[in-house]
Amino acid sequence: MLIMERQIDRLSVHVFDTRQEMGKAAADAAAKIIRTLIARKGEANIVFASAPSQNELLSCLLEEDIDWRRLRGFYQDEYIGLPPDSPAGFGNFLRRNIFDRKPFMELHFLDCTHENAAMKIAEYTALLQKHSPDLIFLGVGENGHMAFNEPHVADFQEPRHLMVVELDATSRMQQVHDGCFTSFDEVPTHAITLTMSQILSIPNAMAVVPTSRKEDAVDAMLNGPVSAACPASALRLHPTAKLFLDKDSAGKGLLQYDRVSQKERDSI
């Protein structure tokens, strides 16, 4: 059930009772955008997010009526130095959850070592310049990061498409919370990420953010200043972005304030 819809600056926010309802609504909205793109230009270039927060979106997207042979798939970040077959790799997450389950036209991966990270960035940048992304799926980290644009490195005017970043402790611990690694020390220290400027340049953006572990980040994203202190707040500047939440992730940033406002109205 849809609990709330709200416009915050340019960002359209949609809150649902459950994660499944949130994922289904996001998949429906995404499929409409993708079908429109295919009808207009014959193909669509999609940038995926790789995290358990995307599970419901991806599973519902698989059920949508989409001509997958017209889609070119990218993704937004990847650890540096993981073994190619590591289940924790973001490309492998997407292989399991969508890439190997539909007949995409093309798929492009970010796997690399520390030694060839610069070469991989140059290669992926050239691909993104040749095939400009039409739609990006996004998550929000517990510290407010988008992709792996951590608060200490996020730059809304960054001229590069991708960059190498050192992950902060909160982001590394989040990977343990998500069940991707069994301990903090197993989580890689560096990753390649799309930059904030590249994310904001993509015409259609859709963020899917469930669970109470994200409610502080969602609160900062929606109610704090637009600043690199909470990189996800930049989505409020995007002209077409949509944010899909469940009641747990919206609890502090939206629903709590809505309950207070209702009490104030009832007391009049």
Contacts in CASP RR format, 6 or more apart in sequence:
PFRMAT RR
TARGET T0000
AUTHOR 0000-0000-0000
METHOD contacts of the structure
MODEL  1
MLIMERQIDRLSVHVFDTRQEMGKAAADAAAKIIRTLIARKGEANIVFAS
APSQNELLSCLLEEDIDWRRLRGFYQDEYIGLPPDSPAGFGNFLRRNIFD
RKPFMELHFLDCTHENAAMKIAEYTALLQKHSPDLIFLGVGENGHMAFNE
PHVADFQEPRHLMVVELDATSRMQQVHDGCFTSFDEVPTHAITLTMSQIL
SIPNAMAVVPTSRKEDAVDAMLNGPVSAACPASALRLHPTAKLFLDKDSA
GKGLLQYDRVSQKERDSI
1 16 0 8 1.000
1 17 0 8 1.000
1 21 0 8 1.000
2 14 0 8 1.000
2 15 0 8 1.000
2 16 0 8 1.000
2 17 0 8 1.000
2 21 0 8 1.000
2 25 0 8 1.000
3 15 0 8 1.000
3 16 0 8 1.000
3 17 0 8 1.000
3 247 0 8 1.000
3 250 0 8 1.000
3 255 0 8 1.000
4 13 0 8 1.000
4 14 0 8 1.000
4 15 0 8 1.000
4 250 0 8 1.000
4 254 0 8 1.000
4 255 0 8 1.000
4 258 0 8 1.000
5 12 0 8 1.000
5 13 0 8 1.000
5 14 0 8 1.000
5 15 0 8 1.000
6 13 0 8 1.000
6 15 0 8 1.000
6 254 0 8 1.000
7 13 0 8 1.000
8 222 0 8 1.000
8 236 0 8 1.000
9 226 0 8 1.000
9 236 0 8 1.000
9 237 0 8 1.000
10 236 0 8 1.000
10 237 0 8 1.000
10 238 0 8 1.000
10 239 0 8 1.000
10 240 0 8 1.000
10 241 0 8 1.000
11 222 0 8 1.000
11 235 0 8 1.000
11 236 0 8 1.000
11 238 0 8 1.000
11 241 0 8 1.000
11 242 0 8 1.000
11 243 0 8 1.000
12 241 0 8 1.000
12 242 0 8 1.000
12 243 0 8 1.000
13 222 0 8 1.000
13 242 0 8 1.000
13 243 0 8 1.000
13 245 0 8 1.000
13 254 0 8 1.000
14 22 0 8 1.000
14 25 0 8 1.000
14 242 0 8 1.000
14 243 0 8 1.000
14 244 0 8 1.000
14 245 0 8 1.000
15 245 0 8 1.000
15 246 0 8 1.000
15 247 0 8 1.000
15 250 0 8 1.000
15 254 0 8 1.000
15 255 0 8 1.000
16 22 0 8 1.000
16 23 0 8 1.000
16 25 0 8 1.000
16 244 0 8 1.000
16 245 0 8 1.000
16 246 0 8 1.000
16 247 0 8 1.000
17 246 0 8 1.000
17 247 0 8 1.000
18 246 0 8 1.000
18 247 0 8 1.000
19 56 0 8 1.000
19 210 0 8 1.000
19 211 0 8 1.000
19 246 0 8 1.000
20 56 0 8 1.000
21 246 0 8 1.000
22 56 0 8 1.000
22 208 0 8 1.000
22 210 0 8 1.000
22 244 0 8 1.000
22 245 0 8 1.000
22 246 0 8 1.000
23 56 0 8 1.000
23 57 0 8 1.000
23 60 0 8 1.000
23 208 0 8 1.000
23 244 0 8 1.000
24 56 0 8 1.000
24 60 0 8 1.000
25 244 0 8 1.000
26 56 0 8 1.000
26 57 0 8 1.000
26 60 0 8 1.000
26 206 0 8 1.000
26 208 0 8 1.000
26 242 0 8 1.000
26 244 0 8 1.000
27 57 0 8 1.000
27 60 0 8 1.000
27 61 0 8 1.000
27 63 0 8 1.000
27 64 0 8 1.000
28 60 0 8 1.000
28 64 0 8 1.000
29 206 0 8 1.000
29 242 0 8 1.000
30 57 0 8 1.000
30 61 0 8 1.000
30 64 0 8 1.000
30 135 0 8 1.000
30 137 0 8 1.000
30 206 0 8 1.000
31 61 0 8 1.000
31 64 0 8 1.000
31 65 0 8 1.000
31 66 0 8 1.000
33 134 0 8 1.000
33 135 0 8 1.000
33 204 0 8 1.000
33 206 0 8 1.000
34 44 0 8 1.000
34 46 0 8 1.000
34 64 0 8 1.000
34 66 0 8 1.000
34 71 0 8 1.000
34 135 0 8 1.000
35 65 0 8 1.000
35 66 0 8 1.000
37 43 0 8 1.000
37 44 0 8 1.000
37 134 0 8 1.000
37 135 0 8 1.000
38 44 0 8 1.000
38 66 0 8 1.000
38 67 0 8 1.000
38 70 0 8 1.000
42 70 0 8 1.000
43 70 0 8 1.000
43 71 0 8 1.000
43 72 0 8 1.000
43 105 0 8 1.000
44 70 0 8 1.000
44 71 0 8 1.000
44 72 0 8 1.000
44 134 0 8 1.000
44 135 0 8 1.000
45 71 0 8 1.000
45 72 0 8 1.000
45 73 0 8 1.000
45 74 0 8 1.000
45 131 0 8 1.000
45 132 0 8 1.000
45 133 0 8 1.000
45 134 0 8 1.000
45 135 0 8 1.000
46 71 0 8 1.000
46 72 0 8 1.000
46 73 0 8 1.000
46 74 0 8 1.000
46 133 0 8 1.000
46 134 0 8 1.000
46 135 0 8 1.000
46 136 0 8 1.000
46 137 0 8 1.000
47 73 0 8 1.000
47 74 0 8 1.000
47 75 0 8 1.000
47 76 0 8 1.000
47 133 0 8 1.000
47 135 0 8 1.000
47 136 0 8 1.000
47 137 0 8 1.000
47 194 0 8 1.000
47 202 0 8 1.000
48 54 0 8 1.000
48 58 0 8 1.000
48 73 0 8 1.000
48 74 0 8 1.000
48 75 0 8 1.000
48 76 0 8 1.000
48 94 0 8 1.000
48 98 0 8 1.000
48 137 0 8 1.000
49 75 0 8 1.000
49 76 0 8 1.000
49 136 0 8 1.000
49 137 0 8 1.000
49 138 0 8 1.000
49 139 0 8 1.000
49 147 0 8 1.000
49 208 0 8 1.000
50 75 0 8 1.000
50 76 0 8 1.000
50 77 0 8 1.000
50 78 0 8 1.000
50 89 0 8 1.000
50 90 0 8 1.000
50 91 0 8 1.000
50 93 0 8 1.000
50 94 0 8 1.000
51 90 0 8 1.000
51 93 0 8 1.000
51 139 0 8 1.000
51 178 0 8 1.000
52 178 0 8 1.000
52 179 0 8 1.000
52 180 0 8 1.000
53 139 0 8 1.000
53 178 0 8 1.000
53 208 0 8 1.000
53 209 0 8 1.000
53 210 0 8 1.000
53 211 0 8 1.000
53 214 0 8 1.000
54 97 0 8 1.000
54 137 0 8 1.000
54 139 0 8 1.000
54 208 0 8 1.000
55 97 0 8 1.000
56 208 0 8 1.000
56 210 0 8 1.000
57 137 0 8 1.000
57 208 0 8 1.000
57 244 0 8 1.000
58 97 0 8 1.000
58 98 0 8 1.000
59 97 0 8 1.000
61 98 0 8 1.000
62 98 0 8 1.000
62 101 0 8 1.000
62 102 0 8 1.000
68 102 0 8 1.000
68 103 0 8 1.000
68 104 0 8 1.000
68 105 0 8 1.000
69 103 0 8 1.000
69 104 0 8 1.000
69 105 0 8 1.000
70 105 0 8 1.000
71 102 0 8 1.000
71 104 0 8 1.000
71 105 0 8 1.000
72 104 0 8 1.000
72 105 0 8 1.000
72 106 0 8 1.000
72 107 0 8 1.000
72 108 0 8 1.000
72 131 0 8 1.000
73 99 0 8 1.000
73 104 0 8 1.000
73 106 0 8 1.000
73 107 0 8 1.000
73 108 0 8 1.000
74 108 0 8 1.000
74 124 0 8 1.000
74 127 0 8 1.000
74 128 0 8 1.000
74 133 0 8 1.000
75 90 0 8 1.000
75 91 0 8 1.000
75 94 0 8 1.000
75 109 0 8 1.000
75 110 0 8 1.000
76 136 0 8 1.000
76 138 0 8 1.000
76 147 0 8 1.000
76 193 0 8 1.000
76 194 0 8 1.000
76 199 0 8 1.000
77 90 0 8 1.000
77 110 0 8 1.000
77 147 0 8 1.000
77 148 0 8 1.000
77 191 0 8 1.000
77 192 0 8 1.000
77 193 0 8 1.000
77 194 0 8 1.000
78 89 0 8 1.000
78 90 0 8 1.000
78 91 0 8 1.000
78 109 0 8 1.000
78 110 0 8 1.000
78 111 0 8 1.000
78 112 0 8 1.000
78 191 0 8 1.000
78 192 0 8 1.000
79 88 0 8 1.000
79 89 0 8 1.000
79 90 0 8 1.000
79 188 0 8 1.000
79 190 0 8 1.000
79 191 0 8 1.000
80 112 0 8 1.000
80 113 0 8 1.000
80 114 0 8 1.000
80 117 0 8 1.000
80 164 0 8 1.000
80 188 0 8 1.000
80 190 0 8 1.000
80 191 0 8 1.000
80 192 0 8 1.000
81 112 0 8 1.000
81 113 0 8 1.000
81 114 0 8 1.000
81 188 0 8 1.000
82 88 0 8 1.000
82 89 0 8 1.000
82 111 0 8 1.000
82 188 0 8 1.000
84 111 0 8 1.000
85 92 0 8 1.000
86 92 0 8 1.000
87 93 0 8 1.000
87 180 0 8 1.000
88 175 0 8 1.000
88 180 0 8 1.000
88 181 0 8 1.000
89 111 0 8 1.000
89 180 0 8 1.000
90 110 0 8 1.000
91 99 0 8 1.000
91 109 0 8 1.000
91 110 0 8 1.000
91 111 0 8 1.000
99 107 0 8 1.000
108 124 0 8 1.000
108 127 0 8 1.000
110 120 0 8 1.000
110 124 0 8 1.000
110 192 0 8 1.000
111 120 0 8 1.000
112 119 0 8 1.000
112 120 0 8 1.000
112 192 0 8 1.000
114 190 0 8 1.000
117 164 0 8 1.000
117 192 0 8 1.000
120 192 0 8 1.000
121 160 0 8 1.000
121 161 0 8 1.000
121 162 0 8 1.000
121 163 0 8 1.000
121 164 0 8 1.000
121 192 0 8 1.000
124 161 0 8 1.000
124 162 0 8 1.000
124 192 0 8 1.000
125 160 0 8 1.000
125 161 0 8 1.000
125 162 0 8 1.000
128 161 0 8 1.000
128 198 0 8 1.000
129 161 0 8 1.000
133 202 0 8 1.000
134 202 0 8 1.000
134 203 0 8 1.000
134 204 0 8 1.000
135 202 0 8 1.000
135 203 0 8 1.000
135 204 0 8 1.000
135 205 0 8 1.000
135 206 0 8 1.000
136 199 0 8 1.000
136 202 0 8 1.000
136 204 0 8 1.000
136 205 0 8 1.000
136 206 0 8 1.000
137 206 0 8 1.000
137 207 0 8 1.000
137 208 0 8 1.000
138 146 0 8 1.000
138 147 0 8 1.000
138 199 0 8 1.000
138 205 0 8 1.000
138 206 0 8 1.000
138 207 0 8 1.000
138 208 0 8 1.000
138 232 0 8 1.000
138 235 0 8 1.000
139 146 0 8 1.000
139 207 0 8 1.000
139 208 0 8 1.000
139 209 0 8 1.000
139 232 0 8 1.000
140 146 0 8 1.000
140 207 0 8 1.000
140 209 0 8 1.000
140 214 0 8 1.000
140 217 0 8 1.000
140 218 0 8 1.000
140 221 0 8 1.000
140 232 0 8 1.000
141 171 0 8 1.000
141 174 0 8 1.000
141 214 0 8 1.000
141 217 0 8 1.000
141 232 0 8 1.000
142 170 0 8 1.000
142 171 0 8 1.000
142 173 0 8 1.000
142 174 0 8 1.000
142 177 0 8 1.000
142 213 0 8 1.000
142 214 0 8 1.000
142 216 0 8 1.000
142 217 0 8 1.000
143 150 0 8 1.000
143 151 0 8 1.000
143 168 0 8 1.000
143 170 0 8 1.000
143 171 0 8 1.000
143 174 0 8 1.000
143 217 0 8 1.000
144 151 0 8 1.000
144 217 0 8 1.000
144 220 0 8 1.000
144 221 0 8 1.000
144 230 0 8 1.000
144 231 0 8 1.000
144 232 0 8 1.000
145 151 0 8 1.000
145 154 0 8 1.000
145 171 0 8 1.000
145 231 0 8 1.000
145 232 0 8 1.000
146 154 0 8 1.000
146 196 0 8 1.000
146 199 0 8 1.000
146 207 0 8 1.000
146 231 0 8 1.000
146 232 0 8 1.000
146 234 0 8 1.000
146 235 0 8 1.000
147 193 0 8 1.000
147 194 0 8 1.000
147 199 0 8 1.000
148 165 0 8 1.000
148 167 0 8 1.000
148 171 0 8 1.000
148 191 0 8 1.000
148 192 0 8 1.000
148 193 0 8 1.000
149 165 0 8 1.000
149 193 0 8 1.000
149 194 0 8 1.000
149 195 0 8 1.000
149 196 0 8 1.000
149 199 0 8 1.000
149 231 0 8 1.000
150 165 0 8 1.000
150 166 0 8 1.000
150 167 0 8 1.000
150 168 0 8 1.000
150 171 0 8 1.000
150 231 0 8 1.000
151 168 0 8 1.000
151 228 0 8 1.000
151 229 0 8 1.000
151 230 0 8 1.000
151 231 0 8 1.000
152 168 0 8 1.000
153 163 0 8 1.000
153 165 0 8 1.000
153 166 0 8 1.000
154 196 0 8 1.000
154 228 0 8 1.000
154 231 0 8 1.000
154 234 0 8 1.000
155 195 0 8 1.000
155 196 0 8 1.000
155 197 0 8 1.000
155 228 0 8 1.000
156 196 0 8 1.000
156 197 0 8 1.000
156 200 0 8 1.000
156 228 0 8 1.000
156 234 0 8 1.000
156 237 0 8 1.000
157 197 0 8 1.000
158 195 0 8 1.000
158 196 0 8 1.000
158 197 0 8 1.000
158 198 0 8 1.000
159 197 0 8 1.000
160 195 0 8 1.000
160 197 0 8 1.000
160 198 0 8 1.000
161 194 0 8 1.000
161 195 0 8 1.000
161 198 0 8 1.000
162 192 0 8 1.000
162 193 0 8 1.000
162 194 0 8 1.000
162 195 0 8 1.000
162 198 0 8 1.000
163 192 0 8 1.000
163 193 0 8 1.000
163 195 0 8 1.000
164 190 0 8 1.000
164 191 0 8 1.000
164 192 0 8 1.000
165 190 0 8 1.000
165 191 0 8 1.000
165 192 0 8 1.000
165 193 0 8 1.000
166 189 0 8 1.000
166 190 0 8 1.000
167 187 0 8 1.000
167 188 0 8 1.000
167 189 0 8 1.000
167 190 0 8 1.000
167 191 0 8 1.000
169 184 0 8 1.000
172 184 0 8 1.000
172 187 0 8 1.000
172 189 0 8 1.000
173 184 0 8 1.000
173 187 0 8 1.000
174 213 0 8 1.000
175 181 0 8 1.000
175 187 0 8 1.000
176 182 0 8 1.000
176 183 0 8 1.000
176 184 0 8 1.000
176 186 0 8 1.000
176 187 0 8 1.000
177 213 0 8 1.000
180 187 0 8 1.000
181 187 0 8 1.000
196 228 0 8 1.000
196 231 0 8 1.000
196 234 0 8 1.000
199 205 0 8 1.000
199 234 0 8 1.000
200 234 0 8 1.000
200 237 0 8 1.000
200 238 0 8 1.000
203 240 0 8 1.000
204 240 0 8 1.000
205 235 0 8 1.000
205 238 0 8 1.000
205 240 0 8 1.000
205 241 0 8 1.000
205 242 0 8 1.000
206 241 0 8 1.000
206 242 0 8 1.000
206 244 0 8 1.000
207 232 0 8 1.000
207 235 0 8 1.000
207 241 0 8 1.000
207 242 0 8 1.000
207 243 0 8 1.000
207 244 0 8 1.000
208 244 0 8 1.000
209 217 0 8 1.000
209 218 0 8 1.000
209 243 0 8 1.000
209 244 0 8 1.000
209 245 0 8 1.000
209 249 0 8 1.000
210 245 0 8 1.000
210 246 0 8 1.000
210 248 0 8 1.000
210 249 0 8 1.000
211 246 0 8 1.000
211 248 0 8 1.000
211 249 0 8 1.000
212 248 0 8 1.000
212 249 0 8 1.000
212 251 0 8 1.000
214 249 0 8 1.000
215 248 0 8 1.000
215 249 0 8 1.000
215 250 0 8 1.000
215 251 0 8 1.000
215 252 0 8 1.000
215 253 0 8 1.000
216 252 0 8 1.000
217 230 0 8 1.000
217 232 0 8 1.000
218 245 0 8 1.000
218 249 0 8 1.000
218 250 0 8 1.000
218 251 0 8 1.000
218 252 0 8 1.000
218 253 0 8 1.000
218 254 0 8 1.000
219 252 0 8 1.000
219 253 0 8 1.000
220 229 0 8 1.000
220 230 0 8 1.000
220 232 0 8 1.000
220 233 0 8 1.000
221 230 0 8 1.000
221 232 0 8 1.000
221 233 0 8 1.000
221 235 0 8 1.000
221 236 0 8 1.000
222 233 0 8 1.000
222 236 0 8 1.000
222 253 0 8 1.000
222 254 0 8 1.000
223 253 0 8 1.000
223 257 0 8 1.000
224 230 0 8 1.000
224 233 0 8 1.000
225 233 0 8 1.000
226 233 0 8 1.000
226 234 0 8 1.000
226 236 0 8 1.000
226 237 0 8 1.000
227 233 0 8 1.000
235 241 0 8 1.000
235 243 0 8 1.000
245 254 0 8 1.000
247 255 0 8 1.000
END
